[in-house]
């Protein structure tokens, strides 16, 4: 059976040019891409990498690639990342890892943000299959929960609680994470603004009109999708 994530990574490799600074997110498709880059030793030796993911950073280091922390960079050429779901305009929900704040920072630094994945991630429009994840300053936790409950009475809110220790899951930035399961989604432009405007929310996991293209592997091969606004 064809590994569609590997095929997407192979297609992504063709976009990388010598001398570039490459940003990478998390997930198995990104891991495939790192492994492929590492085999291209001549190309890999010219590249600089950064990542939003602790695990991906560790893999880059393990492969002997040149890694810089995001804080040391102000520009990257391409940022590659996956998502849980995306629509024809490449609006995406990235819910699993809880690292969306750094992912958005890297995406905003990039000349081009490219989504990678398999065709199963595509939806005609984003729906409520996956939660929106919200990163919240600890001091604002209760007021944010109150505002979300007031503004979205049909939503279910679940703070992420650790299964490995007593207490909350803490983000890489020292903040709390809340999964918001909406009963229905507002128009995405409204949702993007209304959530982002609540004081105490650092960032949310809806990537609205951010991606420049998506490289998607399906049973019929590779598709490259670009949104109408690009």
N, C-alpha and C positions, 0 to 999 in steps of 0.2 A: 504493500500500500504506500502511495506517495506521501511523503512528509511535506505537507503544504507549507508549514512554517519555514522549513529548510529552503523550499523553492522561493518563498518570498525573500528570504535572506540573500539567496544567490542573486536575485534580481536587484536587490538594494546595493549589493557590492559594486555593480556597474556604475553607480552614481558617484562613487568616491574617487577623487582625483588626488594625485601626489601633492603633498604639502598642506593639505587641508587640516582644519581642526574639526573633529567630529564629536557630536554629543550623542549619547546613547541612554535610553531608558532602561526598563526592566523587562523580564520575561524570556520565554524560551526562544522566540524568534530573534530577539536581540542577542541571546547567547549563541545561537547559530551564526549570526553575523560576525560576532567577535572571533569565533573559531575560524571562520572563513578568511577574515582579514589576516589573522595570525599566520595562515599558510602562504599568504602573498607577502613574503618577507621583504622584497624590494619596495613595494608600496607601503607596507606597514611601518617601515623604518623612517618614512617621511612624514608620518601623521602624528598629530597630537589628539588625545582623547580626554573627554570629561564625561561624567555620568551623574544622573540623579539617583542612582541605585547603589546601595552598599554592596549588593551581591555582584552587580555588573562591574563595579570598580575592582572588586577582588579578582574577578576573572581577567580583566584587563592587565592587572598587575601580574597575575599568574602566568599570563602569556608573554610577559616581558615587554609590553607596549608602553609608550610614553603617555603618562596620565597626569593631568593637572586638575586641581580642585576647581569647581565652578566659580568660587570667589576670586580666583586669580585671572579670570577671563572676562572680557567684555563683548566678545564676538565669537561666534562659531559658524562654520560654513553650512553644515547640515546637522539637524537633530532628528534622529530616528527613534521612534517609540511605537509601542502597540497600544491597544485599547480594548475595552470590553465590548463596545458597540459604537458604530458610526453610521451616519446617514449619507445621502448623495452629495450633500454640501460639505461633507467631512467634519461636521460637528461630531464630537466624540465624548463618550463617558469613559473615564479612566478611574475605576473604583477600587481595585483590589489592593494595591500596595500601600495606599495612604501617603504617597510621596508626590502627590500632584502639584504641590506648591513649587518644589524645585523643578519638576517637569515643566511647569509653565514658564518658570524663569529661563530655563534653557531653550525652550521653544521660542520665547520672545527674543533671545540673543541670536537666534539662528537666521541666516539668510533664507533658509528653507527648512520647514518642518515637514517631515515625511512620515506618515503612518505606515506601519507594516502589519501584515496579518493574513489570516485566511478568510475565505468568503463567508464563513459562518458568522463573522462579526458584523456583516452588513445588515442594515434594517432600512426599509423605505422611509421611516422616521424614527427618531429616538423614542423609546417607550419606558415603561416602569420596570422592566426586567431587572435592571441594576440600580442600585442606589446612587444618589449623588453623595459624595463624601465631602465633609466640611472640616477644615482645620480651624480650631478655635483657640484663642488665647485663654489660658487657665482662669484668669481673673474674670473673664466674660462668659464662662460656661453657662451659668444659670440664666443670665439675661438673654443669651443667644437661644437657649432652649425655649425660653418663654416667647421670644419674638417669632421663632419658627412655628411654634404651636399656635400662636395667634394668627400669623399670616397664612399658614397652610394647615388648617384644622383637620384635613383628611390624611395628612402625612403621618407616618410612623417614624419615630426618632430612636436610634439605638446608638448609645455611646460605645465605642470599642473598649472592651475590657479584656485584659490579658488573661490567657489561660496558663501562663508560665510563672506568674507572680501575682501577688495580691494587689490589685489596683488597675488603673486605666492604662490602655496602650498610649504611649507617648510618641509623638512624631519625631522625626529627625531634628525638628526645630524646637522641641520642648513643649509642644502644644497637644491639645486633646483632639480626638477624631470622632466625628459623629456621622453615622450613615443615615441618610434621609431617604426613606422609601415613600415616594409620592403616590397618591392614588391616581393622579393624572398630572401631566406636565403642562405648565404654562407654555405659551409660545417661547421659543428658546431665547430670543432677544430679551424678553421680559424677565425670564427666569435668571439669566446671566446677570442682569443688573440688580434685580430685587434681592437676590441672595448676597451678592457682593457688597451691597450697601448697608448691610446689618453690621453695626459696630461690634468689633471683637472677632469677626470672621476674618481669618488671614487669607484664605483662598478656598475655592471649591473645585470639584473635579469635572465640571462641564467645560470642555474646550470648544468654545464658540468662535467659529470663523478664524481658526488659528492655523490649521494645516494647509500646506500648499499642494500636496498631492498624497495619494495613498497607493501603495504597491500591494496588491491583493492576489493571493494564490488561490485558485479554485481547481476543480476537476477539469476545466477546459483550458487551464493554463494561467498565465499572469495577466492581470489587468492593472493598468495605471489610470487612476481616477483623479481628475482635477475639478475643484469646485467652480461654479459659475462666477463667483466674486473675484477670482484670481485672474 
